[in-house]
């Protein structure tokens, strides 16, 4: 009798352990119960089936860049809602959080390729995490499509990393030319994040295009810094026409706010694609009004059939318009992956090298423009959108075309 009681007790304990290990998240979806790089399968079904295509979503869903990661993930979800099957095979999204951290990014990448065994990966917001994880995707020949990771080193020397965004050399040069030709600036100061690969690269290309002799002052800071009064005071002594500040959105908001608090009401700040996050407006308030920055897409720009479909599907799923252009990049990355998968499915294969070759020869029209990759896997782009902040909202200024 005692043995039967102990066996029953042991069985009950095992059931409790299993229940806690397979809990449900706030959306009623199963999670694996592990801390860290948690995955959530959006259809609640197992994904080991050969009749399923698994697309890994490699994004910062927590940490400093979470707002950007969430915006890109929204675009991926919108695209998935419109096309969730390829030649009879169901497409399943497998999101994994890289936590805005280079070390965690590698852990997330290992999880996607080893545990989840995804067919292709999308992401990330942030170049440093993409660079950190690149070798992990390349070794097992799992193709990855970058969304807004603009640093040249993301794809350089990696045959399995592609991207749908333009590069930092493109937007750094475009911003410098825009400052000179459109804003009439002849003197520029630079305040940049010396600890961020993205920011350092942008500064390099901006300086080359604007002319080193025309950079009248520069100041540095490290990611996470919150007091920029010393840097602002230092560069303003040189009386620049503009301040170029390649940085994250939080630092940008703080920097502009502190400049206004020091009495520098008229200095114009220039930035790049990371600024288009509502958190920058929340942090900087009225001080971010009239700034200028490059980005990839705007709903007010001339519409195309693809952009109209994207915007209609977004409104149905999330309401309103996308909060940032990177949402459109998430959409384009997903559609590029689906077209590549469809191409190799017709040939009866799903292996990584075949998928990589399909991406290399891909030519489609996306929300952010034509999608075609060069020999490095970089998107071939010839234009960028310029935006500002007006009455607390991001607003379209112009589309600049590079001949």
C-alpha positions as MATLAB code, in Angstrom:
seq = 'XXXXXXXXXXXXXXXXXXXXXXXXXXXXXXXXXXXXXXXXXXXXXXXXXXXXXXXXXXXXXXXXXXXXXXXXXXXXXXXXXXXXXXXXXXXXXXXXXXXXXXXXXXXXXXXXXXXXXXXXXXXXXXXXXXXXXXXXXXXXXXXXXXXXXXXXXXXXXXXXXXXXXXXXXXXXXXXXXXXXXXXXXXXXXXXXXXXXXXXXXXXXXXXXXXXXXXXXXXXXXXXXXXXXXXXXXXXXXXXXXXXXXXXXXXXXXXXXXXXXXXXXXXXXXXXXXXXXXXXXXXXXXXXXXXXXXXXXXXXXXXXXXXXXXXXXXXXXXXXXXXXXXXXXXXXXXXXXXXXXXXXXXXXXXXXXXXXXXXXXXXXXXXXXXXXXXXXXXXXXXXXXXXXXXXXXXXXXXXXXXXX';
ca = [
       0.000    0.000    0.000;
       2.845    2.363    0.934;
       4.589    1.643   -2.391;
       1.421    2.500   -4.327;
       1.084    5.761   -2.359;
       4.702    6.732   -3.049;
       4.317    5.964   -6.761;
       1.174    8.085   -6.944;
       2.907   10.950   -5.114;
       5.892   10.764   -7.476;
       3.617   10.872  -10.529;
       1.822   13.927   -9.190;
       5.138   15.721   -8.600;
       6.265   14.955  -12.159;
       3.030   16.389  -13.545;
       3.533   19.589  -11.531;
       7.104   19.963  -12.850;
       5.942   19.451  -16.435;
       3.139   21.986  -16.012;
       5.509   24.649  -14.692;
       8.006   23.981  -17.501;
       5.326   24.455  -20.162;
       3.464   27.500  -18.923;
       1.453   29.859  -21.076;
       2.281   33.441  -21.773;
      -0.066   36.401  -21.639;
      -1.333   35.616  -25.132;
      -2.207   32.045  -24.250;
       0.735   30.699  -26.246;
       3.090   28.065  -24.991;
       6.528   29.067  -23.809;
       9.437   26.819  -22.937;
       9.687   28.153  -19.407;
      13.367   29.062  -19.727;
      14.870   32.350  -18.665;
      16.670   34.396  -21.282;
      16.189   33.711  -24.971;
      12.577   32.622  -24.839;
      10.828   31.608  -28.039;
       7.143   31.971  -28.762;
       5.621   30.121  -31.708;
       2.825   32.269  -32.989;
       0.473   29.418  -33.917;
       0.929   27.322  -30.777;
       1.841   24.226  -32.773;
       4.955   22.092  -32.829;
       7.360   22.988  -35.619;
       9.468   19.895  -36.144;
       7.217   18.759  -38.988;
       8.780   18.614  -42.458;
       5.655   20.271  -43.865;
       6.463   23.465  -41.953;
       8.848   26.287  -42.908;
      10.402   27.839  -39.788;
      11.472   31.467  -39.961;
      13.511   32.643  -36.996;
      12.968   36.195  -35.762;
      16.228   37.493  -34.274;
      15.334   40.787  -32.619;
      15.926   42.793  -29.411;
      12.597   42.299  -27.651;
      14.074   43.548  -24.370;
      16.966   45.788  -23.368;
      18.012   49.172  -24.723;
      16.830   48.543  -28.293;
      13.537   46.805  -27.502;
      11.416   49.552  -29.085;
      13.184   49.086  -32.404;
      12.953   45.311  -32.229;
       9.238   45.431  -31.518;
       8.611   47.714  -34.513;
      10.447   45.357  -36.848;
       8.647   42.355  -35.420;
       5.334   44.079  -36.146;
       6.292   44.346  -39.810;
       7.232   40.682  -39.911;
       3.895   39.748  -38.355;
       1.997   41.872  -40.881;
       3.772   40.164  -43.770;
       3.087   36.764  -42.201;
      -0.616   37.601  -41.942;
      -0.707   38.180  -45.700;
       1.422   35.217  -46.734;
       1.744   32.364  -44.247;
       2.117   29.455  -46.650;
       4.556   28.505  -49.405;
       3.608   25.845  -51.948;
       1.405   24.069  -49.432;
       3.804   24.368  -46.511;
       2.808   26.403  -43.463;
       5.186   29.169  -42.359;
       5.824   29.435  -38.628;
       7.540   32.379  -36.932;
       9.998   31.566  -34.142;
      10.908   34.793  -32.289;
      13.992   34.764  -30.050;
      15.082   37.753  -27.958;
      18.710   38.839  -28.456;
      18.251   41.290  -25.550;
      20.127   44.167  -27.266;
      23.361   42.521  -26.119;
      26.221   41.026  -28.154;
      26.749   38.012  -25.872;
      23.036   37.286  -25.628;
      22.829   37.678  -29.397;
      25.156   34.716  -29.863;
      23.085   32.667  -27.409;
      19.924   33.588  -29.305;
      21.514   32.623  -32.617;
      22.654   29.254  -31.240;
      19.135   28.602  -30.025;
      17.649   29.357  -33.435;
      19.996   27.131  -35.420;
      20.612   24.299  -32.935;
      17.422   23.965  -30.897;
      14.754   25.476  -33.147;
      16.431   24.393  -36.416;
      14.975   27.278  -38.380;
      15.267   27.421  -42.167;
      16.057   31.137  -42.367;
      16.501   34.065  -39.948;
      15.230   37.664  -40.013;
      16.896   40.505  -38.079;
      18.189   42.435  -36.358;
      17.579   45.993  -35.194;
      21.128   47.002  -34.300;
      24.319   46.210  -36.191;
      26.465   45.040  -33.287;
      24.185   42.112  -32.390;
      23.973   41.098  -36.046;
      27.752   41.171  -36.372;
      28.147   39.185  -33.146;
      25.747   36.458  -34.325;
      26.845   36.334  -37.958;
      29.302   33.458  -37.667;
      26.739   31.381  -35.769;
      24.370   31.581  -38.721;
      27.091   31.111  -41.335;
      28.682   27.958  -39.886;
      25.588   25.716  -40.288;
      24.688   27.536  -43.546;
      21.481   29.117  -42.270;
      20.775   32.290  -44.308;
      19.903   35.486  -42.433;
      18.264   38.636  -43.787;
      19.115   41.786  -41.873;
      16.393   44.343  -41.331;
      17.906   47.670  -40.208;
      21.461   46.573  -39.324;
      23.284   49.119  -41.490;
      26.977   48.658  -40.597;
      29.014   47.272  -43.550;
      30.579   44.560  -41.344;
      27.243   42.749  -40.964;
      27.564   41.124  -44.390;
      31.256   41.629  -45.122;
      32.925   38.234  -45.446;
      29.705   36.385  -44.561;
      28.097   34.636  -47.542;
      24.974   33.833  -45.534;
      24.010   37.306  -44.276;
      21.903   39.573  -46.505;
      19.971   42.755  -45.668;
      17.119   44.862  -47.029;
      18.300   48.231  -45.659;
      20.851   50.642  -47.074;
      24.290   50.861  -45.417;
      25.928   53.413  -43.150;
      28.284   54.602  -45.883;
      25.202   55.451  -47.960;
      23.261   57.308  -45.265;
      26.353   58.945  -43.736;
      27.299   60.351  -47.141;
      23.697   61.321  -47.932;
      23.351   63.176  -44.607;
      26.563   65.108  -45.224;
      25.439   66.121  -48.715;
      21.974   67.022  -47.417;
      23.519   69.245  -44.733;
      25.640   71.061  -47.313;
      23.266   71.232  -50.264;
      19.837   71.463  -48.660;
      20.563   73.117  -45.315;
      23.455   75.316  -46.423;
      25.727   74.118  -43.597;
      29.446   74.804  -43.944;
      30.571   73.897  -40.412;
      29.531   70.764  -38.511;
      30.207   69.430  -35.041;
      29.861   65.759  -34.158;
      28.841   64.137  -30.869;
      28.924   60.357  -31.201;
      28.786   57.111  -29.254;
      32.354   55.831  -29.340;
      31.265   52.457  -27.917;
      28.839   51.708  -30.767;
      30.042   50.267  -34.096;
      27.059   51.805  -35.852;
      27.745   55.329  -34.566;
      31.487   55.188  -35.230;
      30.883   54.041  -38.801;
      28.344   56.791  -39.479;
      30.728   59.435  -38.175;
      33.489   58.144  -40.450;
      31.357   58.350  -43.612;
      29.791   61.693  -42.668;
      33.228   63.225  -42.078;
      34.595   61.948  -45.392;
      31.664   63.381  -47.363;
      31.318   66.664  -45.445;
      35.064   67.268  -45.497;
      37.320   66.720  -42.523;
      38.368   70.362  -42.636;
      34.717   71.362  -42.149;
      34.278   69.329  -38.966;
      34.959   72.096  -36.475;
      34.534   70.083  -33.252;
      33.844   66.582  -32.019;
      32.960   64.991  -28.694;
      32.490   61.396  -27.589;
      30.339   59.478  -25.139;
      29.602   55.865  -24.210;
      26.375   53.943  -24.555;
      24.162   54.500  -21.540;
      25.508   57.969  -20.710;
      22.793   60.434  -19.728;
      24.614   63.718  -19.143;
      25.828   65.432  -22.320;
      26.204   68.983  -21.025;
      30.004   68.893  -21.225;
      30.025   67.590  -24.800;
      27.462   70.161  -25.916;
      29.326   73.062  -24.293;
      32.587   71.902  -25.855;
      31.404   71.643  -29.472;
      29.259   74.800  -29.348;
      32.376   76.885  -28.716;
      33.248   76.241  -32.377;
      29.921   77.766  -33.501;
      28.812   74.937  -35.827;
      25.871   75.259  -38.206;
      24.680   71.732  -37.360;
      25.489   68.978  -34.885;
      25.600   65.455  -36.292;
      24.813   63.001  -33.478;
      24.893   59.336  -34.549;
      23.469   57.604  -31.493;
      20.599   55.656  -30.013;
      17.179   57.274  -29.685;
      17.369   57.763  -25.908;
      20.743   59.502  -26.042;
      19.546   61.670  -28.939;
      16.484   62.823  -27.003;
      18.526   63.645  -23.925;
      21.185   65.444  -25.947;
      18.742   67.765  -27.700;
      16.858   68.444  -24.468;
      20.063   69.358  -22.634;
      21.207   71.585  -25.502;
      17.978   73.579  -25.247;
      18.338   73.767  -21.456;
      21.778   75.330  -21.960;
      20.241   78.000  -24.174;
      21.202   76.634  -27.581;
      17.735   77.025  -29.066;
      18.645   77.327  -32.741;
      21.253   74.621  -33.296;
      19.992   71.943  -35.686;
      20.675   68.301  -34.813;
      21.128   65.675  -37.541;
      20.809   61.943  -37.013;
      20.203   58.652  -38.751;
      17.652   55.830  -38.821;
      17.818   54.880  -35.117;
      16.151   58.167  -34.183;
      12.760   57.176  -35.568;
      11.465   55.714  -32.323;
       8.727   57.346  -30.260;
      10.908   57.035  -27.162;
      13.136   59.810  -28.549;
      10.173   62.206  -28.593;
       9.082   61.066  -25.128;
      12.566   61.712  -23.732;
      13.354   64.940  -25.588;
       9.922   66.557  -25.673;
       9.751   69.887  -27.488;
      13.535   69.971  -27.840;
      13.531   67.377  -30.653;
      11.271   69.521  -32.848;
      12.814   70.395  -36.236;
      15.670   67.862  -36.058;
      16.479   65.988  -39.295;
      17.293   62.329  -39.790;
      17.427   59.676  -42.489;
      15.065   56.733  -42.584;
      13.800   54.068  -44.956;
      10.096   54.684  -45.534;
       7.212   57.017  -44.783;
       3.504   56.502  -45.253;
       3.199   60.040  -46.672;
       5.659   59.362  -49.494;
       4.349   58.451  -52.955;
       2.399   55.196  -52.510;
       3.024   51.966  -54.400;
       0.812   48.858  -54.607;
       3.113   47.107  -52.126;
       3.114   49.984  -49.636;
      -0.677   50.297  -49.851;
      -1.101   46.579  -49.086;
       1.343   46.869  -46.193;
      -0.340   49.912  -44.660;
      -3.833   48.415  -44.974;
      -2.751   45.152  -43.339;
      -0.910   47.020  -40.581;
      -3.961   49.114  -39.746;
      -6.123   46.002  -39.586;
      -3.696   44.178  -37.299;
      -2.349   46.947  -35.051;
      -4.455   50.040  -35.773;
      -3.209   53.328  -37.196;
       0.066   53.670  -39.057;
       3.467   52.116  -38.294;
       5.453   53.935  -35.618;
       8.658   53.780  -37.649;
      10.129   52.929  -41.039;
      11.848   49.819  -39.680;
       8.425   48.152  -39.575;
       8.440   48.292  -43.374;
      11.918   46.743  -43.397;
      10.635   43.855  -41.274;
       7.882   43.365  -43.846;
      10.336   43.440  -46.766;
      12.753   41.019  -45.094;
       9.943   38.513  -44.541;
       8.709   38.769  -48.128;
      12.255   38.324  -49.447;
      12.568   35.162  -47.365;
       9.249   33.807  -48.631;
      10.137   34.423  -52.278;
      13.479   32.679  -51.799;
      11.854   29.708  -50.064;
       9.294   29.444  -52.882;
      12.097   29.382  -55.450;
      13.910   26.445  -53.868;
      10.686   24.616  -52.999;
       9.948   24.407  -56.717;
      13.284   22.641  -57.113;
      12.386   20.208  -54.337;
      15.032   21.313  -51.830;
      15.110   23.306  -48.584;
      18.806   23.235  -47.729;
      20.747   26.333  -46.724;
      23.086   26.661  -49.711;
      20.168   26.494  -52.158;
      18.280   29.095  -50.138;
      21.340   31.306  -50.053;
      21.684   31.084  -53.849;
      18.002   31.930  -54.286;
      18.455   35.079  -52.187;
      21.556   36.072  -54.146;
      19.541   36.134  -57.392;
      16.351   37.583  -55.887;
      14.643   40.576  -57.483;
      11.371   41.792  -55.975;
       9.683   45.104  -55.246;
       9.226   45.805  -51.546;
       7.602   48.507  -49.457;
      10.947   50.328  -49.156;
      11.747   49.983  -52.866;
      13.237   47.391  -55.165;
      14.914   44.508  -53.371;
      17.995   43.177  -55.094;
      21.273   42.186  -53.448;
      24.829   42.896  -54.586;
      27.768   40.499  -54.338;
      28.076   41.187  -50.583;
      24.407   40.524  -49.877;
      23.652   44.234  -49.422;
      20.485   45.832  -50.744;
      21.021   48.068  -53.748;
      19.368   51.380  -52.844;
      19.486   54.851  -54.390;
      17.268   56.948  -52.106;
      16.479   57.739  -48.497;
      13.658   59.519  -46.713;
      14.351   62.623  -44.599;
      12.063   63.158  -41.611;
      11.693   65.643  -38.789;
       9.514   66.067  -35.688;
       6.565   68.458  -35.867;
       4.121   68.965  -32.991;
       5.377   65.830  -31.289;
       5.062   63.580  -34.344;
       7.466   62.263  -36.955;
       6.729   63.987  -40.257;
       7.934   63.539  -43.811;
      10.291   66.178  -45.238;
      11.705   64.853  -48.483;
      12.991   61.860  -50.412;
      16.611   62.319  -51.441;
      17.790   60.381  -54.487;
      21.462   59.625  -55.052;
      22.297   59.513  -58.763;
];
